[in-house]
Amino acid sequence: MSLIKGGMLDRRGFLKTTAAGAVAATLPLGGAWAAPKRGGHLRVAKGHGQTTDTLNPGQWENGYMLALGFAVHGRLTEVATDGSLVPELAESWEASEDASEWRFKLRKGVTFHDGKSLTPEDVVASINHHRGEDSTSAAGPIVAPIDDMSIEGDDTVVFKLSGGNADFPFILSDYHLVICPASDDGIDWKSGNGCGSYLLKDFQPGVISSFERNPNHWRDDVAWFDSCELLCIVDQNARTTALVSGDVHAIDRVDLKAAGLLGRKPGVEVESVAGTQHYTFAMSTNKDPFTDNNVRQALKYAINREEMVEKILFGYGSVGNDHPIGEGQRFHNGEMEQKAYDPDKAKWYLKEAGLDSLSVTLHTSDAAFSGAVDAGVLFQNSAKEAGIDLKVNRAPKDGYWSDVWMKEPFTAVYWGGRPVEDQMFATAYQCGASWNDSFWCNDRFDELLVKARAELDEDKRREMYYEMQDLVGNQGGVIIPMFANYVSAKSDKVVHGEMASNWEMDGERWMERWWFA
């Protein structure tokens, strides 16, 4: 039981550490940040959220709910600001030689907001919430390899997997996998009773949520604000105006074409962080004409990626190659031929599909990502040269994720990415996954997904992940034209340390990591 053991994992291997790593990982390499101080009321506006949002963690699908979830709840593990994995509710873990069995020892002294102590039973019930054939949780695919969970003593949970998974501790940091109190029918998620650093005082989906610092939280190095408000302001102009006027202290999804001007305003700071966030156009491969890979390839060559990075991201990002693995990730395939705008090649693929022309409708909305409608228009214009009539349908912002995404056959989407390749692929590309928004199924891909997950040899894993990226890029149903930096803005009265890049706004943990100057 000693091959993989310890409390901290980074992207390039397994390291031993203690819970102190969770604190050390937040400090910069050459010294300490200015000491945080407590106090004040923070107001943040997010360009996410809708009236159909729910406190059910299996259904969370936007940054508004991520921020709420990270503040109110805890998970077994946490992705630190430098991308490493550190203990959260688990204080340590160890794996069998083949990484198919994992033991997680829980931290002592953790209580839920109602005073109840954290138990292994809470952990088992919370993970089970996402498991099973009847589960509708988006985390279902990533916990599906768990064959069994058992409890040892009063502080240890044992996970037995269907096969080895070297990244399993990273999986347990997923934002859906919060630990809630066990109840007779599973878990109590409806009350918002968590063990996070903030208490949920009010939840109005798609409007506003309010929080107060948890005075009994097990950590004393987080949650510097006395209270916080999280506002849903999807309209970009309204969100920016709220920041400039001082109604809120920070916003996400800055209007990139106005970012430079915004950053010159007194008291406002614009921040850009490169990460795994990518913008996509998902084609339903189970619906014509997208059932034909020649049609999908034609559309992939009919998009001008460089133009999109320049005019939609204004340079705050890089071109994508139709797979979701970012350049900074461990197994990124940099050897794949980079797709470029090529109308002639797009026409060739259309002929292979038996078509002289193509007419399709792209459903988009600025709820999908900032500039998504404009991106659709650019795509429309570039596709004309390839004989493709791309109609752009602008959908309402509210209800886009519930009524349009994965309902219409061609939609605009944003993804925050995942810290490890297996998690991203299992969430959105494995056949039958709840969030496989192209409904793509490929036997070879699914075979490699299982093999790569269990493989401990880094070189062999790399070969498999390279092939998987090639399969997704050249046979899959998702166009990924660009990776977007996380661009946010805040008042200069708000201070923070090193910014995490696993999600926008400091990994969506701004509520507990930031403070007032």
Wavefront OBJ file of the C-alpha trace (Angstrom):
o trace
v 0.000 0.000 0.000
v 2.928 2.378 -0.342
v 3.481 3.184 -4.007
v 1.281 6.273 -4.034
v 0.958 7.831 -0.643
v 0.743 11.272 0.890
v -1.364 14.383 0.973
v -0.304 16.327 -2.108
v -0.195 15.621 -5.833
v 1.121 17.796 -8.597
v 0.775 17.497 -12.361
v 4.134 15.792 -12.803
v 4.097 13.186 -10.088
v 3.199 12.222 -6.572
v 4.735 13.961 -3.575
v 4.506 13.429 0.150
v 3.345 16.302 2.278
v 1.104 17.247 5.156
v -1.913 19.472 5.491
v 0.485 22.416 5.800
v 0.915 22.150 2.045
v -2.516 23.654 1.613
v -1.221 26.860 3.174
v 2.235 26.877 1.607
v 0.812 26.420 -1.869
v -0.911 29.787 -1.659
v 2.318 31.731 -1.139
v 4.437 33.199 -3.974
v 7.877 31.805 -4.748
v 10.060 34.630 -3.449
v 8.278 35.609 -0.278
v 4.919 36.232 1.306
v 1.988 38.310 0.189
v 0.861 41.207 2.345
v -0.835 39.720 5.372
v -4.591 39.296 4.857
v -6.943 40.941 7.309
v -10.518 40.207 8.245
v -13.555 42.364 7.787
v -15.868 43.979 5.293
v -18.724 43.067 2.994
v -17.823 41.883 -0.535
v -20.166 42.112 -3.525
v -19.303 40.221 -6.714
v -21.260 40.054 -9.993
v -21.000 36.990 -12.199
v -21.982 36.672 -15.835
v -23.440 33.263 -15.040
v -26.510 31.892 -13.337
v -30.132 31.301 -14.240
v -33.454 30.958 -12.508
v -33.378 27.182 -12.934
v -30.221 26.791 -10.812
v -30.516 24.405 -7.877
v -28.531 23.563 -4.747
v -28.307 19.951 -5.963
v -24.534 19.622 -6.579
v -25.020 17.087 -9.344
v -26.770 19.728 -11.448
v -24.291 22.600 -11.110
v -23.288 23.829 -14.555
v -22.121 27.456 -14.329
v -19.650 29.688 -12.534
v -22.282 31.184 -10.255
v -22.984 27.795 -8.699
v -19.297 26.885 -8.607
v -18.538 29.977 -6.545
v -21.454 29.238 -4.234
v -20.411 25.603 -3.878
v -16.777 26.355 -3.081
v -17.807 28.815 -0.377
v -20.512 26.744 1.316
v -19.186 23.204 0.976
v -16.026 21.173 1.345
v -14.506 18.365 -0.711
v -11.968 15.701 0.153
v -9.239 17.387 -1.903
v -8.527 20.857 -3.267
v -6.641 22.190 -6.283
v -4.247 24.827 -4.934
v -3.314 28.055 -6.672
v -0.230 26.468 -8.269
v -2.209 23.564 -9.734
v -1.076 21.004 -7.187
v -3.496 18.926 -5.155
v -3.694 19.496 -1.412
v -5.800 18.057 1.411
v -9.148 19.584 2.266
v -11.582 17.436 4.256
v -9.204 14.507 3.879
v -5.948 15.026 5.707
v -4.104 12.238 3.852
v -4.547 9.337 1.452
v -2.738 6.264 0.192
v -3.193 3.826 -2.689
v -2.549 0.192 -3.474
v 0.294 -0.744 -5.809
v -2.024 -0.748 -8.835
v -3.923 2.387 -7.732
v -7.224 0.509 -7.723
v -7.826 0.926 -3.996
v -7.551 4.221 -2.118
v -7.805 5.019 1.594
v -8.694 8.565 2.631
v -8.271 9.592 6.249
v -10.639 12.383 7.261
v -9.620 15.509 9.085
v -10.582 15.798 12.746
v -12.675 18.676 14.048
v -14.679 19.412 10.899
v -18.321 20.341 11.505
v -21.234 21.253 9.281
v -22.891 24.626 9.674
v -25.538 23.145 11.979
v -22.840 21.826 14.327
v -22.927 18.180 13.229
v -19.472 16.567 12.995
v -18.222 15.250 9.670
v -18.269 11.443 9.499
v -17.205 8.823 6.956
v -20.908 8.065 6.461
v -21.382 11.611 5.133
v -18.606 11.041 2.601
v -20.028 7.726 1.382
v -23.551 9.146 1.052
v -22.298 12.248 -0.755
v -20.350 10.288 -3.361
v -23.242 7.839 -3.750
v -25.458 10.811 -4.636
v -23.704 10.865 -8.017
v -23.501 7.104 -8.599
v -25.884 4.533 -9.998
v -27.860 3.939 -13.162
v -30.571 6.379 -12.140
v -28.175 9.225 -11.383
v -28.665 12.416 -13.369
v -25.512 13.984 -11.936
v -22.994 15.467 -14.334
v -20.339 13.849 -12.134
v -21.770 10.403 -12.803
v -19.099 9.391 -15.357
v -16.151 10.325 -13.155
v -17.418 8.343 -10.149
v -18.662 5.410 -12.237
v -15.330 3.535 -11.795
v -15.984 3.346 -8.032
v -17.079 -0.250 -7.456
v -17.403 -0.060 -3.697
v -16.909 2.201 -0.683
v -16.373 1.049 2.871
v -15.585 2.619 6.223
v -12.684 1.745 8.502
v -12.867 2.999 12.057
v -14.279 6.460 12.632
v -12.137 8.417 10.188
v -11.284 6.432 7.046
v -13.123 5.814 3.762
v -11.880 3.104 1.399
v -12.612 3.379 -2.318
v -12.336 0.262 -4.469
v -12.214 1.047 -8.171
v -12.971 -1.099 -11.191
v -9.415 -0.448 -12.348
v -6.378 1.567 -11.412
v -6.668 5.354 -11.468
v -3.530 7.325 -10.762
v -5.533 10.571 -10.821
v -8.283 9.515 -8.430
v -7.464 12.093 -5.691
v -7.725 14.818 -8.355
v -11.132 13.469 -9.355
v -12.401 13.993 -5.810
v -11.663 17.736 -6.090
v -14.393 18.067 -8.732
v -16.773 20.890 -7.865
v -19.799 18.579 -7.914
v -18.372 16.228 -5.293
v -19.164 18.265 -2.198
v -19.641 16.524 1.120
v -23.139 17.029 2.526
v -24.721 15.573 5.671
v -26.065 12.061 5.183
v -29.825 11.683 5.516
v -32.325 8.854 5.297
v -32.830 9.258 1.571
v -29.212 10.030 0.669
v -27.875 13.487 1.493
v -29.319 16.789 2.615
v -28.472 19.171 -0.216
v -31.662 21.241 -0.103
v -30.853 23.133 3.105
v -27.449 24.394 1.969
v -25.934 22.986 5.170
v -22.266 22.544 4.287
v -18.909 22.463 6.022
v -17.364 25.279 3.996
v -15.957 28.600 5.148
v -19.196 30.530 4.541
v -22.788 30.047 5.644
v -25.452 30.353 2.959
v -27.971 32.888 4.276
v -30.104 33.412 1.156
v -30.319 31.751 -2.252
v -32.330 33.331 -5.045
v -31.326 31.431 -8.221
v -30.457 33.642 -11.128
v -30.640 36.756 -8.929
v -28.578 36.970 -5.726
v -27.139 34.880 -2.900
v -25.779 36.068 0.423
v -23.205 34.556 2.779
v -21.711 35.049 6.230
v -18.360 33.821 7.467
v -18.521 30.468 9.219
v -17.148 31.177 12.720
v -16.575 27.464 13.358
v -14.679 26.571 10.204
v -11.688 24.284 10.718
v -9.314 26.653 8.882
v -8.275 30.072 10.138
v -6.361 31.086 7.006
v -9.364 31.555 4.683
v -12.647 33.501 4.587
v -11.429 37.006 5.345
v -14.683 38.836 4.595
v -17.390 39.106 7.255
v -20.062 38.641 4.594
v -20.455 38.407 0.834
v -23.084 38.818 -1.843
v -23.028 37.000 -5.165
v -25.084 38.646 -7.900
v -26.157 37.221 -11.230
v -25.724 39.960 -13.842
v -25.518 38.194 -17.198
v -25.662 41.418 -19.214
v -22.070 42.442 -19.793
v -22.654 46.200 -19.916
v -24.687 46.129 -16.709
v -22.010 44.054 -14.998
v -19.248 46.435 -16.038
v -21.286 49.472 -14.987
v -21.840 47.901 -11.574
v -18.072 47.648 -11.079
v -17.230 51.126 -12.342
v -19.957 52.708 -10.205
v -18.766 50.868 -7.115
v -21.946 48.799 -6.698
v -19.824 45.642 -6.807
v -16.173 44.986 -6.013
v -15.397 42.462 -8.760
v -16.789 40.988 -11.968
v -15.904 38.108 -14.257
v -16.122 37.832 -18.039
v -14.821 41.300 -18.802
v -15.750 42.711 -22.207
v -12.424 41.979 -23.909
v -12.743 44.712 -26.503
v -13.064 47.214 -23.675
v -10.634 45.584 -21.238
v -7.845 48.054 -21.913
v -10.100 51.059 -21.391
v -11.619 49.532 -18.270
v -8.172 48.913 -16.793
v -7.316 52.598 -17.121
v -10.203 53.685 -14.931
v -9.086 54.852 -11.480
v -9.528 52.196 -8.839
v -10.125 49.328 -11.318
v -7.714 46.482 -12.054
v -8.134 44.040 -14.963
v -6.586 40.598 -14.499
v -5.868 37.921 -17.121
v -4.928 34.331 -16.296
v -4.224 31.585 -18.852
v -5.716 28.196 -18.025
v -7.802 25.374 -19.415
v -10.903 27.418 -20.324
v -12.001 26.834 -23.896
v -14.922 27.870 -26.085
v -16.595 25.319 -28.311
v -19.285 24.664 -30.901
v -20.882 21.296 -30.185
v -22.471 19.270 -32.991
v -24.919 16.483 -32.124
v -23.332 13.491 -33.830
v -26.594 11.556 -33.432
v -28.486 14.000 -35.660
v -28.067 14.682 -39.363
v -26.055 16.155 -40.941
v -23.572 15.821 -38.060
v -23.713 12.025 -38.117
v -21.219 12.217 -40.998
v -17.668 12.966 -39.839
v -16.921 14.487 -43.247
v -19.478 17.192 -42.465
v -17.934 17.745 -39.064
v -14.450 18.021 -40.560
v -15.723 20.450 -43.190
v -17.039 22.749 -40.463
v -13.757 22.469 -38.534
v -11.799 23.689 -41.562
v -14.374 26.383 -42.323
v -13.657 28.349 -39.144
v -10.944 30.995 -38.951
v -9.380 30.359 -35.555
v -6.763 33.087 -35.657
v -9.398 35.669 -36.553
v -11.565 34.481 -33.690
v -8.743 34.797 -31.142
v -7.993 38.287 -32.446
v -11.555 39.607 -32.708
v -13.378 37.715 -29.944
v -10.602 37.262 -27.383
v -8.636 40.391 -28.419
v -5.473 38.403 -27.895
v -6.476 37.116 -24.446
v -6.087 33.492 -25.464
v -4.780 31.081 -28.109
v -6.064 28.948 -30.989
v -7.543 25.544 -30.241
v -7.186 22.300 -32.163
v -10.586 20.673 -31.519
v -9.585 18.823 -28.369
v -9.952 20.115 -24.784
v -6.440 19.586 -23.417
v -4.567 22.838 -22.819
v -0.927 23.518 -23.632
v 0.022 23.671 -19.970
v -1.358 20.238 -19.155
v 0.823 17.209 -18.590
v -0.244 15.152 -21.613
v -1.012 17.880 -24.138
v -0.417 16.600 -27.677
v 1.679 19.281 -29.292
v 2.550 16.965 -32.186
v -0.908 17.074 -33.779
v -1.163 19.046 -36.993
v -2.781 22.362 -36.116
v -5.984 22.908 -38.069
v -6.066 26.196 -39.939
v -8.742 27.952 -41.963
v -8.874 26.127 -45.300
v -12.070 26.620 -47.371
v -10.795 24.308 -50.109
v -10.235 21.463 -47.674
v -13.684 22.127 -46.184
v -15.189 21.829 -49.684
v -13.275 18.576 -50.200
v -14.809 17.105 -47.049
v -18.263 18.210 -48.187
v -17.739 16.344 -51.463
v -16.663 13.285 -49.481
v -20.020 13.571 -47.728
v -21.743 13.718 -51.123
v -22.620 17.406 -50.778
v -22.000 20.467 -52.938
v -23.179 22.801 -50.175
v -24.395 22.693 -46.609
v -26.961 24.661 -44.599
v -26.931 24.441 -40.783
v -28.072 26.611 -37.875
v -25.781 27.503 -34.982
v -27.641 28.334 -31.770
v -25.693 30.767 -29.652
v -26.072 33.301 -26.868
v -23.826 35.535 -24.802
v -24.786 33.258 -21.923
v -22.579 30.650 -23.621
v -19.520 32.898 -23.450
v -18.750 36.561 -23.828
v -18.834 37.350 -27.545
v -20.474 34.056 -28.494
v -22.958 35.725 -30.834
v -20.202 37.701 -32.551
v -18.174 34.492 -32.796
v -21.112 32.882 -34.564
v -21.208 35.726 -37.091
v -17.462 35.392 -37.767
v -17.960 31.659 -38.265
v -20.853 32.409 -40.607
v -18.688 34.693 -42.739
v -15.702 32.342 -42.957
v -17.926 29.350 -43.759
v -19.380 31.096 -46.816
v -16.088 30.631 -48.655
v -16.481 26.879 -48.181
v -19.995 26.760 -49.572
v -21.553 26.480 -46.130
v -24.654 28.512 -45.269
v -24.313 28.913 -41.497
v -27.359 30.549 -39.975
v -26.868 32.111 -36.528
v -29.761 31.920 -34.094
v -29.404 34.200 -31.075
v -31.036 32.497 -28.091
v -32.139 34.250 -24.866
v -29.584 34.376 -22.075
v -31.817 33.027 -19.344
v -32.542 29.370 -19.815
v -29.824 28.865 -22.441
v -28.230 25.971 -20.555
v -31.537 24.273 -19.761
v -33.432 24.927 -22.999
v -30.835 25.181 -25.776
v -27.573 23.462 -24.841
v -27.776 19.728 -25.569
v -31.288 20.294 -26.930
v -30.454 21.961 -30.247
v -28.048 20.074 -32.558
v -25.408 22.831 -32.944
v -24.649 25.123 -30.004
v -22.024 27.446 -28.545
v -20.521 26.321 -25.227
v -17.858 27.326 -22.726
v -15.824 24.865 -20.689
v -13.610 25.635 -17.739
v -11.544 22.528 -18.425
v -10.443 20.070 -15.748
v -7.132 19.690 -13.886
v -6.381 16.269 -15.381
v -7.018 14.817 -18.827
v -9.013 11.824 -17.616
v -11.511 14.045 -15.815
v -12.124 16.246 -18.858
v -12.500 13.304 -21.213
v -14.743 11.327 -18.843
v -16.986 14.327 -18.229
v -17.619 15.398 -21.811
v -16.352 12.831 -24.321
v -17.001 9.361 -22.940
v -19.941 7.657 -24.626
v -23.099 8.238 -22.607
v -21.640 10.877 -20.269
v -24.275 13.326 -19.045
v -22.351 16.305 -20.431
v -21.189 14.686 -23.667
v -22.765 17.556 -25.576
v -21.897 16.150 -29.008
v -23.366 12.732 -28.123
v -20.198 11.283 -29.638
v -19.369 7.607 -29.148
v -16.099 6.006 -30.189
v -15.149 2.506 -29.042
v -11.408 3.077 -29.409
v -11.584 6.301 -27.400
v -13.536 4.648 -24.589
v -11.088 1.740 -24.545
v -8.117 4.085 -24.271
v -9.850 6.131 -21.578
v -9.999 3.109 -19.286
v -6.467 1.933 -20.103
v -4.853 5.354 -19.673
v -6.592 5.863 -16.359
v -5.028 2.719 -14.913
v -1.586 3.072 -16.488
v 1.135 4.216 -14.073
v 3.906 4.429 -16.688
v 4.046 8.087 -17.750
v 5.321 7.390 -21.271
v 2.614 4.825 -21.983
v -0.054 7.147 -20.609
v 1.237 9.937 -22.834
v 0.943 7.766 -25.946
v -2.657 6.924 -25.108
v -3.679 10.493 -24.308
v -2.029 11.684 -27.526
v -4.131 9.218 -29.523
v -7.267 10.231 -27.638
v -6.713 13.897 -28.478
v -6.264 12.943 -32.134
v -9.506 10.939 -32.083
v -11.444 13.819 -30.515
v -9.888 16.402 -32.815
v -10.386 14.558 -36.080
v -13.393 12.342 -35.450
v -15.219 14.035 -32.592
v -18.257 16.283 -32.704
v -16.876 19.412 -31.045
v -15.178 22.364 -32.722
v -12.735 24.024 -30.298
v -11.411 27.119 -32.062
v -9.904 28.877 -29.061
v -8.636 28.664 -25.507
v -9.589 31.773 -23.583
v -7.742 33.386 -20.713
v -9.805 34.078 -17.613
v -10.252 37.862 -17.682
v -11.846 39.515 -14.682
v -11.775 42.939 -13.073
v -11.864 44.155 -9.495
v -11.615 47.192 -7.301
v -8.088 47.990 -6.168
v -9.481 47.766 -2.642
v -9.653 43.976 -3.076
v -6.393 42.052 -2.654
v -5.342 38.467 -3.280
v -2.270 36.269 -3.661
v -1.299 34.094 -6.607
v -4.300 33.435 -8.851
v -5.348 29.855 -9.555
v -6.023 28.917 -13.178
v -8.162 25.794 -12.803
v -11.344 27.940 -12.913
v -11.927 31.625 -13.458
v -11.608 34.142 -10.630
v -8.974 32.271 -8.638
v -10.464 28.836 -9.165
v -13.855 30.294 -8.094
v -12.512 30.380 -4.530
v -12.317 34.178 -4.415
v -14.763 34.309 -1.521
v -12.350 32.539 0.779
v -8.992 33.545 -0.744
v -9.391 37.324 -1.221
v -9.542 40.197 1.279
v -9.798 43.980 1.494
v -6.620 46.055 1.519
l 1 2 3 4 5 6 7 8 9 10 11 12 13 14 15 16 17 18 19 20 21 22 23 24 25 26 27 28 29 30 31 32 33 34 35 36 37 38 39 40 41 42 43 44 45 46 47 48 49 50 51 52 53 54 55 56 57 58 59 60 61 62 63 64 65 66 67 68 69 70 71 72 73 74 75 76 77 78 79 80 81 82 83 84 85 86 87 88 89 90 91 92 93 94 95 96 97 98 99 100 101 102 103 104 105 106 107 108 109 110 111 112 113 114 115 116 117 118 119 120 121 122 123 124 125 126 127 128 129 130 131 132 133 134 135 136 137 138 139 140 141 142 143 144 145 146 147 148 149 150 151 152 153 154 155 156 157 158 159 160 161 162 163 164 165 166 167 168 169 170 171 172 173 174 175 176 177 178 179 180 181 182 183 184 185 186 187 188 189 190 191 192 193 194 195 196 197 198 199 200 201 202 203 204 205 206 207 208 209 210 211 212 213 214 215 216 217 218 219 220 221 222 223 224 225 226 227 228 229 230 231 232 233 234 235 236 237 238 239 240 241 242 243 244 245 246 247 248 249 250 251 252 253 254 255 256 257 258 259 260 261 262 263 264 265 266 267 268 269 270 271 272 273 274 275 276 277 278 279 280 281 282 283 284 285 286 287 288 289 290 291 292 293 294 295 296 297 298 299 300 301 302 303 304 305 306 307 308 309 310 311 312 313 314 315 316 317 318 319 320 321 322 323 324 325 326 327 328 329 330 331 332 333 334 335 336 337 338 339 340 341 342 343 344 345 346 347 348 349 350 351 352 353 354 355 356 357 358 359 360 361 362 363 364 365 366 367 368 369 370 371 372 373 374 375 376 377 378 379 380 381 382 383 384 385 386 387 388 389 390 391 392 393 394 395 396 397 398 399 400 401 402 403 404 405 406 407 408 409 410 411 412 413 414 415 416 417 418 419 420 421 422 423 424 425 426 427 428 429 430 431 432 433 434 435 436 437 438 439 440 441 442 443 444 445 446 447 448 449 450 451 452 453 454 455 456 457 458 459 460 461 462 463 464 465 466 467 468 469 470 471 472 473 474 475 476 477 478 479 480 481 482 483 484 485 486 487 488 489 490 491 492 493 494 495 496 497 498 499 500 501 502 503 504 505 506 507 508 509 510 511 512 513 514 515 516 517
